[in-house]
Amino acid sequence: MVQIAKKETLHPYITKDEKICQGTPIIAGTRIRVIDIVIEYEKLGYTPDEIVNAHPHLSLAQVHDALSYYYENRKEMDEKMAQDEKFIKLLKEQFPSRLYL
């Protein structure tokens, strides 16, 4: 049986800081979470170029690094997104919009 060692990839544009977004991975120098980029790419169907157009302070390299980080840490990131979705649902139940009353 041949074992292939998993090579750890460096992500120069991604950082974690407990003081920013509760330690969620972000694009360095911003408060944009990797999860936010993933949602725009995966759920909203934006291309990396469209994401850069929506966030002109980001570079294409930063967006691609965020997506690469996500795919390398998909399980952990998907769990975080599921937690966030549960929290949002709870808030919506506790504080319904007055627009729909």
N, C-alpha and C positions, 0 to 999 in steps of 0.2 A: 504494500500500500504506500503510495506516494503522498506525502503531506506537503501542502503548499502553505508557506508562511504568509499570513496576511500582512501586507505592507501598510503601515500607518501613513496616511497622506497628510501633508501640512496644508493648512488653510490660512494663508496670510491675511485674508480679509475678514476672518471670523474671530470673534472673541467672546469670552464669558466674564461677567463681573457681577457679583452678588448685589452690588449697589445699583445696577442697571437692569431693569426688566426682570428682577428676581433671579438673575443668573442664567436666564434663557440665552442661548447663543444669538448674538447680534452681529450685524456688519460693523466692524470696528469704526469708531468715530461717529457713529450714528446711534439712534435708538430703534432702528429697523431690525426686527427679529427675523431670523432665518425662516421661521414659521410664516411670517407675513409674505415673504417672497414666494414661498412654496404655495401658499393659498392662491396668490395671484397667478402662478404658473399652472398648478395642478387643477384647482377648482374653477378659476375664472377663465382659464385658457389663454392667458396673456403669453406672448412670446417674450424672451429675454429683452429684446429691443423695445417692446411695448412697456415692459416694467421700467426700463431706464427712462423712457419718455415720461412715464408717470412720476418718476422720482429722479429728476435731472441731476441731483447731487450725487447719484450713484453712477459707477462705471459698469460697463458690460462685464468686466472681469470680476467685480464684486458680486454681481448677480449670479454669474456662473459658479463662483466659489460657494455662494450660499446654497445653490442647488446641489452642488457636489457634496457639500457637508451634509445636507439632508439625506441624500441617497446613501451615504456611508453610515449614517446614524438613524436610519429610517424608523426602526422600532421605537427607539427612545423619543424621537420627534413626533411620531404618530400618537404615542401615549400622551404626550404633552398637549397635542391638539385636541384629543378626546377629552382631557381634563378641562381645557378651556371651553369647549363646547358645552360640557355639563354645567360649568359655572355660569355661562351666559344663559343657558336654559333656566337655571335656578333664579337668576336675577330677573328674567322676563316674567317668571311666574310670580315672584314676590312684588315686582313693580311693573304691572301691566301698563302699556302705553295708553295715554289718554286719547290718542288719535283714533283708537279702535273701540272706544266705549260708546 
